[in-house]
Amino acid sequence: MKDIKKITLLFPPIPNGQWTWVILPSSGMAYLDAVLRDKFDVKIVDVNLLHPTTEFYEEYNKLKYPNTWKEIHPQILEKMIKIAEKTQPDVLGVGSWSFNMSFVMEFIRAFKARNPHIPLILGGITPTHMPTEILQLSPYVDYIARGEGEYTLLELLEKLSLNKPVNKVRGISFRNKEGKIVHTADRPQIKKLDELPFFDYENFVGFKQWNSSPKMHFVNVMASRGCVGRCSFCSVAAFWGKQRFYSDEYVIGQIKYLLDLYDFAEDKIAWMDDNFVVSFSRTKRLLNKIHNKFPEYKQQIVDMRIEGTHSGCTPQEFLNFAKKVNVEFMGLGMESLNSESLAFMNKTINPERYKKIVLKLINLGEKNEIRVYLSGIIGLPNETKKDMIRQANFFIDLFNKHKFAEYAFEPPCLHPGTKLWNDYLQGKIKVYRRPLQSAKSWHESLFSEKYNHLIWMEPNAYRIANTKMDAEEFEYVLYRLFRILVRLGNIARERQPRFFVERLEYNGSNLNKVFEESNNWPHYGFGEVLKI
């Protein structure tokens, strides 16, 4: 193997093919770069950031609806290959999303067909939990980096550059000379996150274009990795493990480092942790320090558990403090208000208490002008038609009464590494291929059909079977409720004018009527792509 100096890391497009209209570079890729750059020449191709550049895809603004996005996937794939080739890498590293594995695998196939001599390393949640299956499926993947990637990738690249054996590099999977698949021992997680160098965006391809106009929207950082929760549907804990924290001083230093380098479009700091609030005392200490250091900056807590708002405090104490330190947005994983559903998801809180806390947070948020965003799951196997409609009505009421409440819903999905995935493997839950026209049918790439016989490659092609309804009735109810809630959620999230929406009858007698009305509601949520 020739001397390895130039490394390109590629981050694929978001799962459904639309481009984000908020410019937030991948901090995961930025951390890999920060660790590698002392020894290698690194370039990062974050495809989600290239949409404003004429270099990438000029026709995107002509596309208005989700069912047209996958039509441009061949052009996107071809552009990705050309941009990666332009960096002239000695090794290509590719990240992945669970929902776009088919797109990633097609990119890898096409790239390696043109560049067979370039070693390719694949990372991400699905490769971490399904390394044997991926290596069996694709002869084009040379190595898989499992789990936390910084030091695994560094050590692997050092071995490859010296042409030394890699069989003792922890946390990788590969084929040996005989073609046998080898999995080395797992790499221990980084105990002291502060040992990681600060990251920046200097090596992102197209950086000079998207840092001038449009600019990066705001600072996005993390104060931790992992999660204390063990929700049955979530892959965070399985991938990142026990929640670990950066020191307050490290986090403040990282923010200051980015603010000294870049001019952001908005004076905001977005906390991107998977679970930002574990204890009120820790959160209070950190956010007070941040507010004192950067008093003019508003703060956004992108993801936290409802339980965090009464962990050592009352919801009122939490919201009053949040207002004091300039928090303007809180994203809360509410999931469900059904007791059986909460138990199914490994959440044991009483649903009535849950509901009271949620309503209190929304009312206090409105009083303090803090936007409260709720994420939920609808269509779990134990839910009856009435259960699903009851939950939908809760959010219809929020839409009608609370202008600061926002929300989004998803049907449950099986991700490798989760408890639900293990239950599926053990035959405890059943699945079936969902109909073509159904909830989340647009989360597909043009290449989904090629791989949707494999549930771990196309998890959105499958539905967890409902035990209270047959598949036909379940899909009928789910599709209509999902569409109604998505439309209302987009209108709320885009802060567009509200209008009155009729509550659904518990027997579903007016479900079709409201569903048909939803076709005439304003269609938001897919904002225009920013131009240079």
N, C-alpha and C positions, 0 to 999 in steps of 0.2 A: 504494500500500500504506500502511495506517495505521502510525502510530508504533509501533515494536516495543519493548516494555519487559519483558513477562512471557514467560519461556521455560520450558516443561515438557519434561523429559527422561524418557522412559519405558523401563524395562528389563523385557523380557518374561519370562514364566515359564520355568523350566528345561525342557529339551527334552521330557521325557516327561510333563510335566504334574503330577508330584507336587511338593509344596512341600518345600523344604529344612527340616530340623528343627534345623539349626545356623544361627543368625542372623548372617550375614556380609554387610554391605552391599556393594554393588558399588563397588570402589575406582575402577574406570574411570569410572563416572558421577560419583563424588565428585571426581575430578580435573577433569572437564569443568566441574563446578559451581565448583570453586576458581578456575579461569581466567576463567569468565564472570561471576561474581557482582559484580565491581566495576562492571560496566556494565549488567547486566541483573538483573531479579528472577527467580531460578531456583527451580523446584520439581522434585524428582525423585520419580518414581513407580517404585520398585523392587518389582515385583509379588511377587517371592520373599520379601519381608519383610512383606507384608501379610497372610499367612496367620494370624497370631495375632489379628488384629483382627476383631471381629464385623462391622465395616463391610464387610469384603471377602467372605469365603465361609464361612458358618457350618456348612455340611453336610459339609465335607471329612472330618471325623473319622469319618463313617459309611462312607467308602470304604476298602476293605481291600486290594484287589488291582489290579495295573496295568491290566487290561483294562477297568476301570471309570473310569479317570481321564479318558479322552477324552470320556466322557459329560457331564462338567461343563464342557467347554470353551466351549460357548455362554454359560453363566452367567459364566465367568471373563472372557470377551471383553466381555460387556455391562458387567460391573463395572469392567473396565479403562477402557472408554470413559467411564463416568460419573465415575470418579475423575479422569481426565484433564480432562474438561470442567469439573469442579468447580474446577480450578486456573485456569480462564479464560485459557489461553495465547494469546499472539499468534503464537507459533510452537511447533510440537511436534517434538521430536527423538526418534527411536525407535532403540534398539539392537537387535541381533539375534544369535541363535545359529545356527550352521550347521544344527543339527538341528531347529530349529523355524521355519524360514522360511515354511512354509505357514500356521502360526498367525499369524505377524507380518503376512504379506500380507493375511490376512483381517481382522485388526484394523485395518490401514491402510485397507482398502476400506470397512469399516463406519464407522470414525471420520470419514473424509472425506465419506462420504455424508451425515452429519449436520452436518459442519463444513467445507463446501467452501472457505470463505474463509480457513482457517488453513493457512499453508504448512507442509509436512511434510518433514523431513530424515531420511534413513535412513542408518545406519552399521552397521559390522560386517564380518566376514570375507567372507561371500558377496557383499554389495554392493560391497566393495572390488574383488573379482576379477571380478564379473559385472555391472558397472554398465549396460552397454548392454542386456543381457538383461532386467534388472529394470525399466528404464525402458520397454522395449518391452512387457513383460508387464503393468505397472501404470501406468495414467494418474494414479493417486492419489499417487505419489511425486513430489515436486517437485524435491528435490535429494538427491544422494548424497554423503556425506562419506567419502572413501576414506582408509583407513589411519589413522594416529595422528590423533586428532580435535581435540585441545584448541585449537590455533591456527587450524586450518581452520574450525572452527565459530565461533570468535570473529570472524574476519575476515568470514565469510559473513554472520553476523548483523549486524555493523556496516554492511556494504554494504546489506543489506535494510532496516535501520532508517533509513538515509539515502536510500533509494530510488535507489541508485546501481547501475550495471551490475556483475554478478558474474563476468564472463567472464575476469577476471584473478586471481580468487581461486584459489590453487593447491590441488589435491587435491579438486576437486568434479566431479560430472557432473550435467547437467540438460538440459532442452529449451529452446531459444531461442524467440523469438517466432514463428518460422516452423515450430516443431515439430521442428526438427532436434536430434538428440542431440549435446551438446557435452561433451568431456572436457578439462578444463584440465590443465596440467602437474602432475606429481606434486609434492607438498609435501615438501621435505627433512625427514628425521627430526630430532627435537630432539637436538642434540649434547650439550648440557649439561642433563641432567635436573634438576639442582639449581635451575634457574631456575623450575621449576614451584612454585607456592605450596603450602603444606601443605593437606591436605584435611581436612574433617570431615563430619558427617552432619546438620548443622542444617537443611538444606533438603530432607531426605527426608520425603515425606508419611508421616504415621503415626509419626514419630520419637518423639514423647512417649509413645506407647503402648508401642512395643517397646523403649524404653530404660528403662522402669520395671519391668514384669514381663510377659513374660520379658525379660531383658536381652540385649544383644549378648554372645555367648559369649566371644570373646577378640579381641585386637588382630590384625587381618590387614593386613600391609604387604608391600611388594615392595622388594628392593634393586637390581632391574635390570628391564630390558625386553628381550625378544628371546631368542635362543638361539644358541650357537655351533654346535650340531648342525644337520644338514641331513637329518633323517630323511625318507624318501620319503613317509610318510603324514601328516606333521604340517604344519599351516599357520602355526605360530608364526613361523618365520623369514621366510616369505613376507609376513606381515602386519607384523611388528615389525622385521624386518631384523636386522642384526648386533647382538649383545648389547651393551647399553650399561648403565652402572652409575651409581646415585646414590652420592654420597660417603657414607662412614660417618657423618660429622657430620650430614648431611641426614637419613639414616635414623633416627638416634637422636633428632633433633629432631622428626621426624614422630611417632614413637612417644610421646615425652614429651608432645607436643601433644594427642594423643588421650587419653592417660592422665589428663592434667590436666582434660580436658573431661568424660570419661565414666567411669562405674562399670561395669566389665565383670564378667560372671558368673564367669569363671575367670581366674586369673593365668597367662595363656599368651600367647605371641606366635607367630603363624602366618606363616611366610614363604611367600608365594603366587607366587613367581617361577616361570616356566616351566622354568627350569634354575638352581637356586640355587647349586650348587657347580660352579664352573669351575676354580678352583685351590684347593688346600688352604691355601696361605699367605694368600690373600685371605679365604677363609671363616674361617680361624682368627683373623685380625685382627679381622674384624667381630664374630663371635660372642663373642670375649673382651670386646670393648668393651660389647656389649649385656649380657652377663652381669655385668660390673662395675657397669654403670649400673642394671640392673634385676635384682639377684641373686635375688629371690624368684620371678621369672617362669620358667616352663618354656617351651621352644621346640619348635616343630614345623616341620620342613622338608617342605613339602607335595609338592614335585616336584624331582627331580634325576636325572641320568643315572648309571647304574652306574659309568661311567668316572670320575666325579667322586670316587669313594671311593678311587681309587688314582692321583689326579693330584697327584703330589708327596708322596705318603705311602702307607703300607700300609693295608688295611682295618682292621687292628687299631689303628693309630695314629689313624685317623679316628674309630672308635667310642669309643676311650678318651677322645679329646678331646670328642666329642659328649656323653658322660656327664658330663664335668667341667663343661660349660657348660649343663647342665640340658636337653639335647635329649631329648624323650620319644617322638618320632615321626619317621620318615623315610619318605618316599614315593619309590620308585625305579622308573624306567622300564626294566623288564627286557626287555619285548617278547617275546623268544623264546629258546629254547635250541637252535634248529635253524640250522645254518650257512648253508644256502641262504636261509632266511627272514631271517636277520640281514643277509645281503648284499642281499637284495631291499629291505630297509628302509634301506639305506645305512649299516649298522653293520658294521664290519669286524673286530671283536674275535673271537678264537677261542672257539667255544661251550663247549669244555671248561673253558677258563680262566674264562669268564663264569660257568659253573655253580659252580666252586670259589669264586669271589668272592662269589656270591650266598649260598651255604651258609655261608661264613665270616661274612658280614654278619649273617645270621639267627642263627647261634650266638652271635656276639659281642653282638648286640642282645638276645638272651635273657639272656645273662650280665649285661648292664648294664641290663636292664629297659627297653629301648628298642624300641618297636613298629616293625617293619619291614613296610612295605606295598609289594607288588610289583604293577605294572600290566603286562599282557601282551596280545598279539594272537594269536589262534588262527584258523586257516583261511585262511592265505595261499595263493596259487595254486600254489606248488611243493610244498605239504605233502601227503604221503601219509597214509593212514588211520593207519599205524603212527606216523608223526611226530606226528600230533595226539594220539594216545593216549599216547605217550611223554611229551609235554608235560603232559597232564592228570595222569598218574601222578606226575610230579614235585610237582605241587601237592597231590595227594591225600596223598602222603608228608609234605609240610609240614603239612597239616591234622592228620594223625595224630600227628606228633612234636613240633611246635613251637607252643606256645600264643601266642608273640609274633609269629608270622608271619601277615600278612594279604595278601589279593590280590584282584584283579578282572581280568576278561578281556573283550575285545571282539573281534568279527570286524573285519577291515579295512574301511575305508570310504573313498570318494573325496570329497575336499574340494577345491573350487576353489582354485587357487594352489599346490597341492602338486605334487611330482614325479609322484606316481601319477596325478594329474589330467591333467598334461601327457602322460604315457605313454598314458593312455586316449584323449586327443584325437588322438594320433599313431597310434592303432591297435595299440599294443604290448601292451595288455592288453584282455581282453574282459569284459563285464559282462552280467548278466541280471537280470530282475526276480525278487526273492526270493519264495518262497511266502508265503501269508498267515500260516500258523503256522510260524514259524521263529525263529532266534536274533535277538533285538532287535526282534521284531515289535511290542512295546509302545512303542517309541520313535515313536509316531505321534500326531498330533492328529486331531481329528474332520475336519479339512480336508485331510488328507494325500491322500485320493483325488482331490481336485480338481487337485492339482499333481504327482502322482507320475509323470506322463509326462515330467517334467523332472528329470533326475538331479541337477542342481545345486540344485534346490528341495527334493528329498526324497532325499538320499544314502542314507538307511537303507532305502529301498525297493529298493535294488539291491545285488547281490553281485558281487564280483570272481570270475570263473570260475576253478575249480580245474583245473589241467592234468593231474592224476593220477587224478581220479575224474569220473564223469559227475555232472550237477547233482543227480540224485535221491539217489545214494549220499552225495555230499558234504553235502547238506542234512540227510540222516538222521543222519550222524555229528556234524556241527557242532551241530545243535539239541540233541542229547543231551549232548554234552560241555559245551556252553555252559551248559545248565541245571544240570548237576551242579556245575560250577565256580562259577556264580553263587550257588547255594544255599550251598555250603561257604564261599565268600568272604564272604557276608553273615553267616553264623554266626560266622566268625572276626572280622570287623570289629566286630560287635556284642558281641564278647567273651563269647559264650554258651558253655555247657558243650560240650566236644568229645566225640565218640564215634568209634569205629573205622569207617573206610570201606574197603571192599574195593578193592584195586588192580584196574585194568582189564587184561584179557588183551590182548596185543599184536594178536591177530587180531580183537579186538572181540567175542568170543563171549559175554562177560558184560556187554556194554554196556547191553543192554536191561534186564537184571536190576538193575544199579546205578541206571539211570535211573528205573525204577519205584520203587525204594527211596527215591529222592530226593523222591518225592511225599509221603512220610511224614516227611521231616526237618522240623525247626522252620523256619518261614518268617519270617526276619528281614530287616532292611535297609530297611524303610519306616516308620521310627519314628513314634510318635504326634505329631501336631501340637501344639505347645505352646499353652496357653491363657493368657489374661490372668488 
